[in-house]
Amino acid sequence: MKLYHTAWCPECEVVRQKLAKQGLAYEDEIVPDVRPLRTSVYEASGQYFVPVLVDGEIVLTETEEILEYLDTYPSNGHESGEASNPPLNSQDERKD
């Protein structure tokens, strides 16, 4: 599972909190703030907006869809808000 997001995006933060609450491991890719520079997002989803969650062949581009999809995963029992398996990779590509 891979989440594309920016560091400042409120909707992205909601998704990240949901992933953490459920203790789900995922690859974390922080993408540039400038939409046309989000080539990895475009390659994964055909558009430039975040958040984007990719899980195998499933590509979700709307926050509500992502949250509903994550509800289908069983929680790993970590209701504290801290993931048992934090993001697998984090790269800050912000270009301020």
CYANA upper distance limits for C-alpha pairs under 8 A (distance plus 0.5 A):
  1 MET  CA     25 ALA  CA      7.88
  1 MET  CA     26 TYR  CA      5.37
  1 MET  CA     27 GLU  CA      6.64
  1 MET  CA     53 LEU  CA      7.60
  1 MET  CA     54 VAL  CA      6.13
  1 MET  CA     55 ASP  CA      4.85
  1 MET  CA     56 GLY  CA      7.35
  2 LYS  CA     26 TYR  CA      5.80
  2 LYS  CA     27 GLU  CA      4.93
  2 LYS  CA     28 ASP  CA      6.49
  2 LYS  CA     29 GLU  CA      7.88
  2 LYS  CA     53 LEU  CA      6.21
  2 LYS  CA     54 VAL  CA      5.66
  2 LYS  CA     55 ASP  CA      6.97
  3 LEU  CA     26 TYR  CA      7.41
  3 LEU  CA     27 GLU  CA      6.70
  3 LEU  CA     28 ASP  CA      5.76
  3 LEU  CA     29 GLU  CA      6.62
  3 LEU  CA     51 PRO  CA      7.43
  3 LEU  CA     52 VAL  CA      6.26
  3 LEU  CA     53 LEU  CA      5.12
  3 LEU  CA     54 VAL  CA      7.02
  4 TYR  CA     28 ASP  CA      6.98
  4 TYR  CA     29 GLU  CA      5.40
  4 TYR  CA     30 ILE  CA      6.50
  4 TYR  CA     31 VAL  CA      7.03
  4 TYR  CA     41 VAL  CA      7.11
  4 TYR  CA     50 VAL  CA      6.94
  4 TYR  CA     51 PRO  CA      6.19
  4 TYR  CA     52 VAL  CA      5.65
  4 TYR  CA     53 LEU  CA      6.97
  5 HIS  CA      9 CYS  CA      7.71
  5 HIS  CA     12 CYS  CA      6.33
  5 HIS  CA     28 ASP  CA      8.38
  5 HIS  CA     29 GLU  CA      6.86
  5 HIS  CA     30 ILE  CA      5.57
  5 HIS  CA     31 VAL  CA      6.29
  5 HIS  CA     50 VAL  CA      5.84
  5 HIS  CA     51 PRO  CA      5.48
  5 HIS  CA     52 VAL  CA      7.40
  6 THR  CA     12 CYS  CA      7.60
  6 THR  CA     30 ILE  CA      5.58
  6 THR  CA     31 VAL  CA      5.88
  6 THR  CA     32 PRO  CA      7.18
  6 THR  CA     33 ASP  CA      6.92
  6 THR  CA     50 VAL  CA      7.76
  6 THR  CA     51 PRO  CA      8.34
  6 THR  CA     94 ARG  CA      8.41
  7 ALA  CA     12 CYS  CA      8.49
  7 ALA  CA     30 ILE  CA      6.96
  8 TRP  CA     12 CYS  CA      8.50
  8 TRP  CA     13 GLU  CA      8.39
  9 CYS  CA     13 GLU  CA      6.83
  9 CYS  CA     50 VAL  CA      8.48
 10 PRO  CA     14 VAL  CA      6.97
 11 GLU  CA     15 VAL  CA      7.08
 11 GLU  CA     51 PRO  CA      7.50
 11 GLU  CA     63 THR  CA      7.00
 12 CYS  CA     16 ARG  CA      6.69
 12 CYS  CA     50 VAL  CA      7.40
 12 CYS  CA     51 PRO  CA      5.66
 12 CYS  CA     63 THR  CA      8.12
 13 GLU  CA     17 GLN  CA      6.53
 14 VAL  CA     18 LYS  CA      6.77
 15 VAL  CA     19 LEU  CA      6.75
 15 VAL  CA     51 PRO  CA      8.24
 15 VAL  CA     63 THR  CA      7.55
 15 VAL  CA     66 ILE  CA      7.79
 15 VAL  CA     67 LEU  CA      7.09
 16 ARG  CA     20 ALA  CA      6.68
 17 GLN  CA     21 LYS  CA      6.46
 17 GLN  CA     81 GLY  CA      7.33
 18 LYS  CA     22 GLN  CA      6.71
 18 LYS  CA     67 LEU  CA      7.77
 18 LYS  CA     70 LEU  CA      8.17
 19 LEU  CA     23 GLY  CA      6.57
 19 LEU  CA     24 LEU  CA      5.84
 19 LEU  CA     25 ALA  CA      8.10
 19 LEU  CA     70 LEU  CA      7.98
 19 LEU  CA     83 ALA  CA      7.82
 20 ALA  CA     24 LEU  CA      6.82
 20 ALA  CA     78 HIS  CA      8.43
 20 ALA  CA     81 GLY  CA      5.97
 20 ALA  CA     82 GLU  CA      5.80
 20 ALA  CA     83 ALA  CA      4.74
 20 ALA  CA     84 SER  CA      8.28
 20 ALA  CA     86 PRO  CA      7.88
 21 LYS  CA     75 SER  CA      8.24
 21 LYS  CA     78 HIS  CA      6.43
 21 LYS  CA     79 GLU  CA      5.77
 21 LYS  CA     80 SER  CA      7.05
 21 LYS  CA     81 GLY  CA      4.78
 21 LYS  CA     82 GLU  CA      6.65
 21 LYS  CA     83 ALA  CA      6.79
 22 GLN  CA     74 PRO  CA      7.90
 22 GLN  CA     75 SER  CA      4.88
 22 GLN  CA     76 ASN  CA      6.18
 22 GLN  CA     77 GLY  CA      7.24
 22 GLN  CA     78 HIS  CA      6.53
 22 GLN  CA     79 GLU  CA      7.33
 22 GLN  CA     81 GLY  CA      8.28
 22 GLN  CA     83 ALA  CA      7.50
 23 GLY  CA     75 SER  CA      6.91
 23 GLY  CA     76 ASN  CA      5.70
 23 GLY  CA     77 GLY  CA      7.59
 23 GLY  CA     78 HIS  CA      6.19
 23 GLY  CA     81 GLY  CA      8.49
 23 GLY  CA     82 GLU  CA      7.45
 23 GLY  CA     83 ALA  CA      4.61
 23 GLY  CA     84 SER  CA      5.65
 23 GLY  CA     85 ASN  CA      6.71
 23 GLY  CA     86 PRO  CA      8.32
 24 LEU  CA     75 SER  CA      8.00
 24 LEU  CA     76 ASN  CA      7.56
 24 LEU  CA     83 ALA  CA      7.09
 24 LEU  CA     84 SER  CA      7.92
 24 LEU  CA     85 ASN  CA      6.87
 24 LEU  CA     86 PRO  CA      8.29
 25 ALA  CA     83 ALA  CA      8.05
 25 ALA  CA     84 SER  CA      8.24
 25 ALA  CA     85 ASN  CA      5.36
 25 ALA  CA     86 PRO  CA      6.47
 25 ALA  CA     87 PRO  CA      6.51
 25 ALA  CA     88 LEU  CA      7.50
 26 TYR  CA     85 ASN  CA      8.40
 26 TYR  CA     86 PRO  CA      7.80
 26 TYR  CA     87 PRO  CA      5.62
 26 TYR  CA     88 LEU  CA      6.40
 27 GLU  CA     87 PRO  CA      5.71
 27 GLU  CA     88 LEU  CA      5.15
 27 GLU  CA     89 ASN  CA      5.88
 27 GLU  CA     90 SER  CA      8.04
 28 ASP  CA     87 PRO  CA      5.84
 28 ASP  CA     88 LEU  CA      6.86
 28 ASP  CA     89 ASN  CA      5.80
 28 ASP  CA     90 SER  CA      5.75
 28 ASP  CA     91 GLN  CA      8.20
 29 GLU  CA     89 ASN  CA      7.48
 29 GLU  CA     90 SER  CA      6.21
 29 GLU  CA     91 GLN  CA      6.54
 29 GLU  CA     92 ASP  CA      8.24
 30 ILE  CA     90 SER  CA      7.24
 30 ILE  CA     91 GLN  CA      6.33
 30 ILE  CA     92 ASP  CA      5.93
 30 ILE  CA     93 GLU  CA      6.77
 30 ILE  CA     94 ARG  CA      8.08
 31 VAL  CA     38 ARG  CA      6.49
 31 VAL  CA     40 SER  CA      8.41
 31 VAL  CA     41 VAL  CA      8.28
 31 VAL  CA     92 ASP  CA      7.66
 31 VAL  CA     93 GLU  CA      6.23
 31 VAL  CA     94 ARG  CA      7.14
 32 PRO  CA     37 LEU  CA      6.69
 32 PRO  CA     38 ARG  CA      6.37
 32 PRO  CA     93 GLU  CA      6.02
 32 PRO  CA     94 ARG  CA      5.20
 32 PRO  CA     95 LYS  CA      6.69
 33 ASP  CA     37 LEU  CA      8.34
 33 ASP  CA     38 ARG  CA      8.38
 33 ASP  CA     94 ARG  CA      6.66
 33 ASP  CA     95 LYS  CA      7.39
 33 ASP  CA     96 ASP  CA      8.36
 34 VAL  CA     38 ARG  CA      7.50
 34 VAL  CA     95 LYS  CA      8.50
 35 ARG  CA     48 TYR  CA      6.01
 35 ARG  CA     49 PHE  CA      7.49
 36 PRO  CA     48 TYR  CA      7.36
 38 ARG  CA     42 TYR  CA      6.91
 38 ARG  CA     48 TYR  CA      6.60
 39 THR  CA     43 GLU  CA      6.55
 39 THR  CA     48 TYR  CA      8.17
 40 SER  CA     44 ALA  CA      6.66
 41 VAL  CA     45 SER  CA      6.46
 41 VAL  CA     46 GLY  CA      7.89
 41 VAL  CA     47 GLN  CA      7.27
 41 VAL  CA     48 TYR  CA      6.27
 41 VAL  CA     49 PHE  CA      8.03
 41 VAL  CA     50 VAL  CA      8.23
 41 VAL  CA     52 VAL  CA      7.72
 42 TYR  CA     46 GLY  CA      5.05
 42 TYR  CA     47 GLN  CA      5.24
 42 TYR  CA     48 TYR  CA      5.82
 43 GLU  CA     47 GLN  CA      8.47
 44 ALA  CA     54 VAL  CA      8.05
 44 ALA  CA     59 VAL  CA      7.95
 45 SER  CA     52 VAL  CA      7.90
 45 SER  CA     59 VAL  CA      6.97
 45 SER  CA     60 LEU  CA      8.31
 45 SER  CA     61 THR  CA      7.76
 49 PHE  CA     61 THR  CA      7.99
 50 VAL  CA     61 THR  CA      7.37
 51 PRO  CA     61 THR  CA      6.74
 51 PRO  CA     62 GLU  CA      7.55
 51 PRO  CA     63 THR  CA      7.13
 52 VAL  CA     59 VAL  CA      7.61
 52 VAL  CA     60 LEU  CA      6.16
 52 VAL  CA     61 THR  CA      5.14
 52 VAL  CA     62 GLU  CA      7.73
 52 VAL  CA     66 ILE  CA      8.48
 53 LEU  CA     59 VAL  CA      6.38
 53 LEU  CA     60 LEU  CA      5.69
 53 LEU  CA     61 THR  CA      7.15
 53 LEU  CA     66 ILE  CA      7.22
 54 VAL  CA     58 ILE  CA      6.18
 54 VAL  CA     59 VAL  CA      5.05
 54 VAL  CA     60 LEU  CA      6.91
 55 ASP  CA     59 VAL  CA      7.03
 60 LEU  CA     65 GLU  CA      7.06
 60 LEU  CA     66 ILE  CA      6.43
 61 THR  CA     65 GLU  CA      7.90
 61 THR  CA     66 ILE  CA      7.73
 62 GLU  CA     66 ILE  CA      6.69
 63 THR  CA     67 LEU  CA      6.70
 64 GLU  CA     68 GLU  CA      6.61
 65 GLU  CA     69 TYR  CA      6.53
 66 ILE  CA     70 LEU  CA      6.64
 67 LEU  CA     71 ASP  CA      6.81
 68 GLU  CA     72 THR  CA      7.52
 69 TYR  CA     73 TYR  CA      7.98
 76 ASN  CA     84 SER  CA      8.34
 78 HIS  CA     82 GLU  CA      7.18
 78 HIS  CA     83 ALA  CA      7.19
 78 HIS  CA     84 SER  CA      7.56
 82 GLU  CA     86 PRO  CA      8.45
